[in-house]
Amino acid sequence: MNEPVDSNPYMLRNSVLKLQLESQQAELIRVHCEVMLQRSIWGRQQQQLQQDNQLLLFSLIQAGVLNVTTLARLQQLTQDSQCDALTQTLNRTTMLDRISQAISMAKRQQHGFALLFLDLNNFKPINDQYGHAAGDAVLQQVSARLQAAIRDSDAVSRHGGDEFLLLLNNIKHAKDAGLFAAKLAVQLAQPYQLEQGVVSLSASIGIACYPADADTAKALICHADAAMYRAKRQSQADVA
């Protein structure tokens, strides 16, 4: 007679082990499914993260380009507000400020500087004969020569019409400014090439020195202007 299943300890143990194995297999399947699900979720998150990073990088690049463009535009606007549109030298307001700054620095460092007032001789006949476009071209060439002649610490401005101011910082002696003005006059007397032909002109230059001649920006300009007119009258008298 056969024994009942549950009365056989070996069969009972096998049944228990089989149930445990099936349970473990089921758990492994569940864990595997959970891992695959998490991996899928993690993959989507990684993909989303990559997309977000790409968007962030693109936004940063756009912001950087915009920042550079804005800065360049701001610098251009600042330059435009400080410079003469035709010659790209400093305008009168900015030059007046630069002279005032030079005075403050000269007081602190106990040194002097020179201000040159320059007027072009025989400029009006160029406008009359060749037109204002030719006159503008001459002014641009003059300003280029002036800016090439000075140091980085100096400054040039178009004071008006065919008049220019040159600020020469840290000039120890008035004679040094005079030597510079003489060399500058020679450079400006060189011919100017225009579409209509070659033209020549000269310049009358007046000099004012700080602090010997004046101690304010406007007074220095007036003193240099008066010195320029004396030089112009003397030049005309010499020609006559």
C-alpha contacts under 8 A as a table, 3 or more apart, distances in Angstrom:
res1	aa1	res2	aa2	distance
3	E	7	S	6.45
3	E	8	N	6.94
4	P	7	S	5.17
4	P	8	N	6.78
5	V	8	N	5.46
5	V	11	M	6.50
5	V	12	L	6.92
6	D	9	P	7.01
6	D	11	M	7.31
6	D	12	L	5.76
7	S	12	L	7.67
8	N	11	M	5.48
8	N	12	L	6.16
9	P	12	L	5.02
9	P	13	R	6.05
10	Y	13	R	5.07
10	Y	14	N	6.15
11	M	14	N	4.97
11	M	15	S	6.11
12	L	15	S	5.08
12	L	16	V	6.26
13	R	16	V	5.06
13	R	17	L	6.12
14	N	17	L	5.06
14	N	18	K	5.95
15	S	18	K	5.01
15	S	19	L	6.14
16	V	19	L	5.08
16	V	20	Q	6.12
17	L	20	Q	4.94
17	L	21	L	5.98
18	K	21	L	5.03
18	K	22	E	6.11
19	L	22	E	5.13
19	L	23	S	6.06
20	Q	23	S	4.96
20	Q	24	Q	6.06
21	L	24	Q	5.02
21	L	25	Q	6.02
22	E	25	Q	4.99
22	E	26	A	6.05
23	S	26	A	5.05
23	S	27	E	6.15
24	Q	27	E	4.90
24	Q	28	L	6.05
25	Q	28	L	4.96
25	Q	29	I	6.12
26	A	29	I	5.05
26	A	30	R	6.12
27	E	30	R	4.93
27	E	31	V	6.01
28	L	31	V	5.03
28	L	32	H	5.92
29	I	32	H	4.99
29	I	33	C	6.05
30	R	33	C	5.10
30	R	34	E	6.12
31	V	34	E	4.95
31	V	35	V	6.04
32	H	35	V	5.05
32	H	36	M	6.12
33	C	36	M	5.07
33	C	37	L	6.02
34	E	37	L	4.99
34	E	38	Q	6.04
35	V	38	Q	5.07
35	V	39	R	5.90
36	M	39	R	4.91
36	M	40	S	6.02
37	L	40	S	5.03
37	L	41	I	6.13
38	Q	41	I	4.93
38	Q	42	W	5.85
39	R	42	W	4.91
39	R	43	G	5.89
40	S	43	G	4.98
40	S	44	R	6.22
41	I	44	R	5.15
41	I	45	Q	6.11
42	W	45	Q	4.90
42	W	46	Q	5.97
43	G	46	Q	4.99
43	G	47	Q	6.09
44	R	47	Q	5.00
44	R	48	Q	6.02
45	Q	48	Q	4.96
45	Q	49	L	5.88
46	Q	49	L	4.86
46	Q	50	Q	6.04
47	Q	50	Q	5.08
47	Q	51	Q	6.20
48	Q	51	Q	5.01
48	Q	52	D	6.03
49	L	52	D	4.97
49	L	53	N	6.01
50	Q	53	N	4.99
50	Q	54	Q	6.08
51	Q	54	Q	5.03
51	Q	55	L	6.15
52	D	55	L	5.04
52	D	56	L	6.00
53	N	56	L	4.92
53	N	57	L	5.99
54	Q	57	L	5.03
54	Q	58	F	6.03
55	L	58	F	5.01
55	L	59	S	6.02
56	L	59	S	5.01
56	L	60	L	6.08
57	L	60	L	5.01
57	L	61	I	6.13
58	F	61	I	5.07
58	F	62	Q	6.12
59	S	62	Q	5.01
59	S	63	A	5.99
60	L	63	A	4.94
60	L	64	G	5.97
61	I	64	G	4.97
61	I	65	V	6.12
62	Q	65	V	5.12
62	Q	66	L	6.03
63	A	66	L	4.99
63	A	67	N	5.91
64	G	67	N	4.94
64	G	68	V	6.12
65	V	68	V	5.14
65	V	69	T	6.03
66	L	69	T	5.01
66	L	70	T	5.88
67	N	70	T	5.04
67	N	71	L	5.95
68	V	71	L	5.08
68	V	72	A	6.02
69	T	72	A	5.11
69	T	73	R	6.05
70	T	73	R	5.00
70	T	74	L	5.99
71	L	74	L	4.96
71	L	75	Q	6.04
72	A	75	Q	5.06
72	A	76	Q	6.05
73	R	76	Q	4.96
73	R	77	L	6.07
74	L	77	L	5.05
74	L	78	T	6.05
75	Q	78	T	4.98
75	Q	79	Q	6.05
76	Q	79	Q	5.02
76	Q	80	D	5.98
77	L	80	D	4.97
77	L	81	S	6.09
78	T	81	S	5.15
78	T	82	Q	6.34
79	Q	82	Q	5.12
79	Q	83	C	5.94
80	D	83	C	5.35
80	D	84	D	7.48
80	D	85	A	7.07
82	Q	90	L	5.79
82	Q	91	N	5.84
82	Q	93	T	7.66
82	Q	94	T	5.67
83	C	87	T	7.99
83	C	88	Q	5.30
83	C	89	T	5.35
83	C	90	L	4.22
83	C	91	N	4.82
83	C	94	T	7.69
83	C	157	S	7.97
84	D	87	T	5.73
84	D	88	Q	5.00
84	D	89	T	5.49
84	D	90	L	5.74
84	D	91	N	4.87
84	D	157	S	7.68
84	D	158	R	6.72
85	A	88	Q	5.63
86	L	136	D	7.35
86	L	140	Q	6.92
87	T	139	L	6.77
87	T	140	Q	5.04
87	T	143	S	6.01
87	T	144	A	7.93
87	T	158	R	7.42
88	Q	143	S	8.00
89	T	143	S	7.00
89	T	156	V	5.83
89	T	157	S	4.88
89	T	158	R	6.13
90	L	94	T	6.04
90	L	95	M	5.97
90	L	155	A	7.62
90	L	156	V	6.15
90	L	157	S	4.27
90	L	158	R	6.49
91	N	94	T	5.50
91	N	95	M	6.12
91	N	157	S	5.53
91	N	158	R	5.92
91	N	159	H	6.88
92	R	95	M	5.14
92	R	96	L	6.11
92	R	157	S	6.57
92	R	158	R	6.78
92	R	159	H	5.55
92	R	160	G	7.96
93	T	96	L	5.21
93	T	97	D	6.44
94	T	97	D	5.09
94	T	98	R	6.23
95	M	98	R	4.89
95	M	99	I	6.16
95	M	155	A	7.73
95	M	156	V	7.69
95	M	157	S	6.19
96	L	99	I	5.20
96	L	100	S	6.34
96	L	217	A	6.35
96	L	218	K	7.58
97	D	100	S	5.08
97	D	101	Q	6.23
98	R	101	Q	5.01
98	R	102	A	6.14
99	I	102	A	4.93
99	I	103	I	6.27
99	I	167	L	7.19
99	I	217	A	5.62
100	S	103	I	5.10
100	S	104	S	6.42
100	S	216	T	7.15
100	S	217	A	5.65
101	Q	104	S	5.13
101	Q	105	M	6.22
102	A	105	M	5.12
102	A	106	A	5.94
102	A	113	F	7.72
102	A	169	N	7.12
103	I	106	A	5.06
103	I	107	K	6.18
103	I	210	Y	7.66
103	I	215	D	7.39
103	I	216	T	7.42
103	I	217	A	7.74
104	S	107	K	5.24
104	S	108	R	6.47
105	M	108	R	5.16
105	M	109	Q	6.06
106	A	109	Q	5.18
106	A	110	Q	5.37
106	A	111	H	5.01
106	A	112	G	5.84
106	A	113	F	7.51
106	A	170	N	7.72
107	K	110	Q	5.20
107	K	111	H	7.04
111	H	170	N	6.16
111	H	171	I	7.53
111	H	172	K	6.72
112	G	169	N	7.35
112	G	170	N	5.53
112	G	171	I	5.60
112	G	172	K	5.82
112	G	173	H	7.94
112	G	209	C	7.10
112	G	210	Y	5.28
112	G	211	P	6.32
113	F	167	L	7.58
113	F	168	L	5.80
113	F	169	N	4.70
113	F	170	N	4.88
113	F	171	I	4.54
113	F	172	K	6.99
113	F	209	C	5.89
113	F	210	Y	5.43
113	F	211	P	7.87
114	A	167	L	6.16
114	A	168	L	5.12
114	A	169	N	6.57
114	A	170	N	7.88
114	A	171	I	6.19
114	A	174	A	7.43
114	A	177	A	6.44
114	A	207	I	6.83
114	A	208	A	5.77
114	A	209	C	4.39
114	A	210	Y	6.19
115	L	165	L	6.95
115	L	166	L	5.71
115	L	167	L	4.79
115	L	168	L	6.17
115	L	207	I	5.78
115	L	208	A	5.20
115	L	209	C	6.23
115	L	220	L	7.06
115	L	221	I	7.30
115	L	224	A	6.74
116	L	165	L	5.57
116	L	166	L	4.96
116	L	167	L	6.55
116	L	168	L	7.86
116	L	181	A	7.78
116	L	205	I	6.47
116	L	206	G	5.59
116	L	207	I	4.63
116	L	208	A	6.49
116	L	224	A	6.12
117	F	163	E	7.30
117	F	164	F	6.04
117	F	165	L	4.83
117	F	166	L	6.69
117	F	205	I	5.56
117	F	206	G	5.03
117	F	207	I	6.38
117	F	221	I	7.29
117	F	224	A	5.34
117	F	225	D	5.63
117	F	228	M	6.21
118	L	163	E	5.54
118	L	164	F	5.04
118	L	165	L	6.15
118	L	166	L	7.88
118	L	203	A	6.51
118	L	204	S	5.76
118	L	205	I	4.49
118	L	206	G	6.51
118	L	228	M	6.79
119	D	162	D	6.00
119	D	163	E	4.54
119	D	164	F	6.55
119	D	203	A	5.56
119	D	204	S	5.30
119	D	205	I	6.51
119	D	228	M	7.41
120	L	123	F	5.93
120	L	162	D	5.79
120	L	163	E	6.65
120	L	201	L	7.03
120	L	202	S	5.96
120	L	203	A	4.40
120	L	204	S	6.38
121	N	201	L	6.03
121	N	202	S	5.23
121	N	203	A	5.31
121	N	204	S	6.77
122	N	125	P	5.97
122	N	126	I	7.38
122	N	201	L	5.98
122	N	202	S	7.32
123	F	126	I	5.49
123	F	127	N	6.94
123	F	135	G	7.50
123	F	162	D	7.31
123	F	201	L	6.91
124	K	127	N	5.25
124	K	128	D	6.23
125	P	128	D	4.84
125	P	129	Q	5.84
126	I	129	Q	5.25
126	I	130	Y	5.68
126	I	131	G	7.01
126	I	134	A	7.16
126	I	135	G	6.04
126	I	199	V	7.80
127	N	130	Y	5.53
127	N	131	G	4.55
127	N	132	H	4.96
127	N	133	A	7.84
127	N	134	A	6.66
127	N	135	G	5.16
128	D	131	G	5.74
128	D	132	H	7.69
130	Y	133	A	7.77
130	Y	134	A	5.87
130	Y	135	G	7.58
130	Y	196	Q	7.12
131	G	134	A	5.60
131	G	135	G	6.58
132	H	135	G	4.77
132	H	136	D	6.04
133	A	136	D	5.06
133	A	137	A	6.28
134	A	137	A	5.01
134	A	138	V	6.33
134	A	194	L	6.78
134	A	195	E	7.92
134	A	196	Q	7.95
135	G	138	V	5.12
135	G	139	L	6.32
136	D	139	L	5.05
136	D	140	Q	6.23
137	A	140	Q	5.10
137	A	141	Q	6.31
137	A	194	L	7.32
138	V	141	Q	5.10
138	V	142	V	6.08
138	V	192	Y	6.80
138	V	194	L	7.77
139	L	142	V	4.99
139	L	143	S	6.09
139	L	162	D	7.02
140	Q	143	S	5.16
140	Q	144	A	6.21
141	Q	144	A	5.04
141	Q	145	R	6.33
141	Q	192	Y	7.44
142	V	145	R	5.18
142	V	146	L	6.22
142	V	188	L	6.84
143	S	146	L	4.98
143	S	147	Q	6.12
144	A	147	Q	5.25
144	A	148	A	6.13
145	R	148	A	5.08
145	R	149	A	6.21
145	R	187	Q	7.53
145	R	188	L	7.23
146	L	149	A	5.17
146	L	150	I	6.69
146	L	156	V	7.11
146	L	184	L	7.75
147	Q	150	I	5.61
147	Q	155	A	7.75
147	Q	156	V	6.57
149	A	184	L	7.36
150	I	154	D	6.01
150	I	155	A	7.31
150	I	168	L	7.66
151	R	154	D	5.29
151	R	155	A	7.96
152	D	155	A	7.61
153	S	168	L	7.78
153	S	169	N	6.55
154	D	166	L	7.43
154	D	167	L	5.46
154	D	168	L	5.04
154	D	169	N	5.69
155	A	166	L	5.77
155	A	167	L	5.07
155	A	168	L	7.00
156	V	164	F	7.05
156	V	165	L	5.72
156	V	166	L	4.61
156	V	167	L	6.41
157	S	164	F	5.60
157	S	165	L	5.21
157	S	166	L	6.60
158	R	161	G	7.62
158	R	162	D	7.62
158	R	163	E	6.10
158	R	164	F	4.44
158	R	165	L	6.38
159	H	162	D	7.85
159	H	163	E	5.31
159	H	164	F	4.94
159	H	165	L	6.15
160	G	163	E	5.31
160	G	164	F	7.06
168	L	171	I	6.55
168	L	177	A	7.81
171	I	174	A	7.35
171	I	176	D	6.86
171	I	177	A	6.97
172	K	176	D	7.37
173	H	176	D	5.43
173	H	177	A	7.10
174	A	177	A	5.24
174	A	178	G	6.38
174	A	209	C	6.58
175	K	178	G	4.78
175	K	179	L	6.16
176	D	179	L	5.16
176	D	180	F	6.27
177	A	180	F	5.07
177	A	181	A	6.13
177	A	207	I	7.41
178	G	181	A	5.06
178	G	182	A	6.21
178	G	207	I	7.54
179	L	182	A	5.15
179	L	183	K	6.36
180	F	183	K	5.25
180	F	184	L	6.08
181	A	184	L	4.95
181	A	185	A	6.10
181	A	205	I	6.84
182	A	185	A	5.19
182	A	186	V	6.55
183	K	186	V	5.23
183	K	187	Q	6.46
184	L	187	Q	5.09
184	L	188	L	6.20
185	A	188	L	5.15
185	A	189	A	6.18
185	A	202	S	6.94
185	A	203	A	6.04
185	A	204	S	7.74
185	A	205	I	7.86
186	V	189	A	5.19
186	V	190	Q	6.93
187	Q	190	Q	5.67
188	L	201	L	7.51
188	L	202	S	6.34
188	L	203	A	6.93
189	A	200	S	6.45
189	A	201	L	5.69
189	A	202	S	4.93
189	A	203	A	7.38
190	Q	200	S	6.68
190	Q	201	L	7.86
191	P	198	V	6.30
191	P	199	V	5.68
191	P	200	S	4.72
191	P	201	L	7.50
192	Y	198	V	5.54
192	Y	199	V	5.26
192	Y	200	S	6.08
193	Q	197	G	6.14
193	Q	198	V	4.64
193	Q	199	V	6.63
194	L	197	G	5.06
194	L	198	V	5.77
194	L	199	V	7.39
204	S	228	M	5.91
204	S	229	Y	7.62
204	S	231	A	5.99
204	S	232	K	5.37
204	S	235	S	7.93
205	I	227	A	7.50
205	I	228	M	4.89
205	I	231	A	6.63
205	I	232	K	7.84
206	G	224	A	4.88
206	G	225	D	6.14
206	G	226	A	7.11
206	G	227	A	4.32
206	G	228	M	3.58
206	G	229	Y	7.29
206	G	230	R	7.80
206	G	231	A	6.66
207	I	223	H	7.62
207	I	224	A	4.77
207	I	225	D	7.94
207	I	227	A	6.18
207	I	228	M	7.16
208	A	213	D	5.90
208	A	214	A	7.60
208	A	220	L	5.88
208	A	221	I	7.46
208	A	223	H	5.84
208	A	224	A	4.69
208	A	227	A	7.64
209	C	212	A	5.69
209	C	213	D	5.40
209	C	214	A	7.16
209	C	220	L	7.40
210	Y	213	D	5.91
210	Y	214	A	5.90
210	Y	215	D	6.16
210	Y	220	L	7.52
211	P	214	A	5.53
211	P	215	D	5.41
212	A	215	D	7.87
213	D	220	L	6.95
213	D	223	H	7.14
214	A	219	A	5.75
214	A	220	L	5.32
214	A	223	H	7.50
215	D	219	A	6.96
215	D	220	L	6.92
216	T	219	A	5.26
216	T	220	L	6.09
217	A	220	L	5.21
217	A	221	I	6.36
218	K	221	I	5.12
218	K	222	C	6.25
219	A	222	C	5.08
219	A	223	H	6.09
220	L	223	H	5.09
220	L	224	A	6.12
221	I	224	A	5.16
221	I	225	D	5.96
222	C	225	D	4.99
222	C	226	A	6.15
223	H	226	A	5.20
223	H	227	A	6.23
224	A	227	A	4.99
224	A	228	M	6.11
225	D	228	M	5.04
225	D	229	Y	6.44
226	A	229	Y	5.23
226	A	230	R	6.38
227	A	230	R	5.10
227	A	231	A	6.26
228	M	231	A	5.03
228	M	232	K	6.16
229	Y	232	K	4.91
229	Y	233	R	6.11
230	R	233	R	5.18
230	R	234	Q	6.11
231	A	234	Q	5.07
231	A	235	S	6.10
232	K	235	S	5.04
232	K	236	Q	6.21
233	R	236	Q	5.11
233	R	237	A	6.11
234	Q	237	A	5.03
234	Q	238	D	6.14
235	S	238	D	5.11
235	S	239	V	6.34
236	Q	239	V	5.14
236	Q	240	A	6.22
237	A	240	A	5.05
